[in-house]
Amino acid sequence: MAIFLDSGDISEIKRFKKMGVIRGVTTNPTILKKAGLTRGKSALRELEQAIAALISPLPLSVEVTGNKKKQMLDQAREFSAWADNINVKVPIHGPQGETFNLEVIHLLENRYDIRVNVTACMSAQQGLLAALAGATYVSLFGGRINNMGYDCVEEIARLRDLLDDNDLPSRIIVGSTREILNVSQWLGAGAHIVTATPALLEGMIYHPYTAETVRMFLGDCR
């Protein structure tokens, strides 16, 4: 089991990598916008290559920004060429329910030998189809699943059983992590990987009773 850092901030990535607690980094257009990326493709390439070099050989996910079949294929091939440890995020389907995304995923993995992280999955059945198409990673959006009134833990366990029972090698990433509790809870439910923001990782580290205890120890040394 592992934790991937959701961040496009080089300083934050460097800080948590030094701790030895992360096993990869995930980015998407929203994360990069929050990190201050406002320019075009050259700035995107520069930032993603810098992150890839910083964390190598750990994996970095970079998301396609188009919704046309050829555009996604072309972007995926371009992005994956930026560094050996880059995998490409492709949504399970388009904004109007377009289904050719699965064809794109299958082509990328099987014809172009590009590792794909299938993102925006909201159910075990979507994750199963992504795995059957050949995806290296299948990303369930746990927080959003819970917001819809479903139990993300059940979807994770169901998907893990389907993958294990059918010898499908895809690894489950659970993102859209909203609470510190989610990380251990979702890993315990069968996720291979859970993504966390820097703020969530900070919250996992700090405990007020730990701080109180350390203060007591230091005080008793005087």
C-alpha positions in Angstrom: 0.0 0.0 0.0 1.2 3.5 -0.7 0.4 7.2 -0.5 0.7 9.5 -3.6 1.0 13.2 -3.1 -1.6 15.4 -4.8 0.5 18.5 -5.6 2.1 20.6 -8.3 4.2 22.6 -5.7 7.9 21.7 -6.1 8.7 22.8 -2.6 6.0 20.7 -1.0 6.9 17.6 -3.1 10.6 18.0 -2.1 9.6 18.3 1.5 7.6 15.1 1.7 10.0 13.2 -0.5 12.7 13.9 2.0 10.5 12.3 4.7 10.3 9.1 2.7 6.5 8.8 3.1 5.3 9.2 -0.5 5.5 6.7 -3.3 4.4 8.9 -6.2 2.8 12.2 -7.2 -0.4 13.0 -9.0 -1.4 16.2 -10.9 -4.4 17.4 -12.8 -5.4 20.8 -14.3 -7.0 21.8 -11.0 -4.0 20.9 -8.9 -1.7 22.7 -11.3 -3.9 25.8 -11.3 -3.7 25.9 -7.5 0.1 25.6 -7.8 0.1 28.8 -9.9 0.5 27.3 -13.4 -1.2 29.8 -15.7 0.9 29.7 -18.9 0.8 27.3 -21.8 2.3 23.9 -22.8 5.9 24.9 -22.4 5.3 25.9 -18.8 3.4 22.6 -18.2 6.2 20.6 -19.7 8.8 22.4 -17.6 7.0 21.9 -14.4 6.1 18.2 -15.0 9.6 17.4 -16.0 11.0 19.1 -12.9 8.6 17.0 -10.7 9.4 13.8 -12.6 13.1 14.4 -12.1 12.7 15.2 -8.5 10.8 12.0 -7.6 12.3 9.6 -10.1 11.9 6.6 -10.3 8.6 7.1 -8.5 5.6 7.6 -10.8 4.1 10.9 -11.8 0.6 11.2 -13.2 -0.1 13.9 -15.9 -3.6 14.4 -17.2 -4.7 14.9 -20.8 -6.6 18.2 -21.3 -8.6 17.4 -24.4 -11.7 15.3 -25.1 -11.2 14.2 -28.7 -9.8 10.8 -29.4 -6.9 11.9 -31.5 -6.1 14.8 -29.2 -6.0 12.5 -26.2 -3.8 10.0 -28.0 -1.4 12.7 -29.2 -1.2 14.4 -25.8 -0.6 11.1 -24.0 2.2 10.2 -26.3 3.7 13.6 -25.9 3.4 13.8 -22.1 4.8 10.3 -21.6 7.9 11.2 -23.6 8.7 14.0 -21.2 10.1 11.5 -18.6 10.3 7.7 -18.2 8.3 7.8 -14.9 5.3 9.7 -16.3 2.0 7.9 -16.6 -0.9 9.6 -18.3 -4.3 10.3 -16.8 -7.3 9.7 -19.0 -10.9 10.0 -17.7 -13.1 6.9 -17.9 -15.5 8.8 -20.2 -16.1 12.2 -21.6 -18.3 15.1 -20.3 -21.2 13.9 -22.4 -20.7 10.2 -21.6 -18.4 9.6 -24.7 -17.2 6.0 -24.5 -14.2 6.2 -26.9 -12.0 7.0 -23.9 -11.8 3.2 -23.2 -10.5 2.7 -26.7 -7.9 5.4 -26.1 -6.9 3.7 -22.9 -6.6 0.3 -24.6 -4.5 1.7 -27.5 -2.2 3.6 -25.2 -1.4 0.6 -23.0 -1.3 -2.1 -25.7 -0.1 -0.4 -28.9 2.0 2.5 -27.5 3.2 0.9 -24.3 2.2 3.9 -22.2 1.1 3.5 -18.6 -2.4 4.9 -18.1 -4.1 6.1 -14.9 -7.8 6.0 -15.6 -9.3 8.8 -13.6 -12.7 10.1 -12.4 -14.1 6.6 -11.8 -17.1 6.7 -9.4 -18.0 3.0 -9.2 -16.5 -0.5 -9.1 -18.0 -1.3 -12.4 -16.3 1.6 -14.1 -13.0 0.5 -12.5 -13.5 -3.0 -13.7 -14.0 -1.9 -17.3 -10.9 0.3 -17.1 -8.9 -2.7 -15.8 -10.2 -4.9 -18.6 -9.1 -2.2 -21.1 -5.6 -2.6 -19.7 -5.1 0.3 -17.4 -2.1 0.3 -15.1 -4.0 2.4 -12.5 -7.7 2.8 -11.8 -8.6 5.9 -9.8 -11.8 5.9 -7.8 -12.9 9.4 -6.5 -13.7 8.4 -2.9 -14.8 11.7 -1.6 -17.2 12.3 -4.5 -18.6 8.8 -4.2 -19.4 9.5 -0.5 -20.9 12.9 -1.4 -23.3 11.0 -3.8 -24.6 9.0 -0.8 -22.7 5.8 -1.5 -20.1 4.2 0.7 -16.7 4.4 -1.0 -15.4 1.6 1.2 -17.8 -0.8 -0.3 -16.8 0.3 -3.9 -13.1 -0.1 -3.1 -13.6 -3.6 -1.6 -15.9 -4.7 -4.5 -13.3 -3.5 -7.1 -10.4 -5.1 -5.3 -12.3 -8.4 -5.2 -13.0 -8.2 -8.9 -9.4 -7.5 -9.8 -8.0 -10.2 -7.5 -10.6 -12.8 -8.6 -9.9 -12.2 -12.3 -6.1 -11.8 -12.0 -6.3 -8.3 -13.4 -3.0 -6.4 -12.5 -4.5 -2.9 -12.4 -3.7 -1.0 -9.1 -6.5 0.9 -7.3 -5.8 4.5 -6.6 -8.4 6.3 -4.4 -8.4 10.1 -4.6 -10.7 13.0 -3.8 -9.5 12.5 -0.3 -11.4 14.8 2.1 -10.5 13.7 5.6 -7.4 12.4 7.4 -9.3 9.2 8.4 -9.9 8.4 4.7 -6.3 7.5 4.1 -6.0 4.5 6.5 -9.6 3.6 6.0 -9.4 3.3 2.2 -6.1 1.5 2.3 -7.6 -0.9 4.8 -10.6 -1.4 2.4 -8.3 -2.7 -0.3 -6.9 0.3 -2.2 -3.4 -0.1 -3.3 -2.8 3.7 -3.2 -4.5 6.7 -1.7 -3.7 10.2 -2.7 -3.4 13.0 -0.2 -2.8 16.7 -0.3 0.1 18.3 1.7 -2.4 19.5 4.3 -3.8 16.0 4.8 -0.3 14.6 5.2 0.5 17.3 7.7 -2.6 16.3 9.7 -1.6 12.6 9.6 1.7 13.5 11.2 0.7 15.9 13.9 -1.2 14.9 17.1 -1.7 17.3 20.0 -1.0 14.6 22.6 2.3 13.9 20.9 3.2 17.6 21.1 2.2 17.6 24.8 4.2 14.5 25.5 7.3 15.8 23.8 7.0 19.1 25.7 6.8 17.1 28.9 9.9 15.0 28.0 11.9 18.1 27.1 10.8 19.9 30.3 11.9 16.9 32.4 15.3 17.0 30.8 16.1 20.4 32.4 
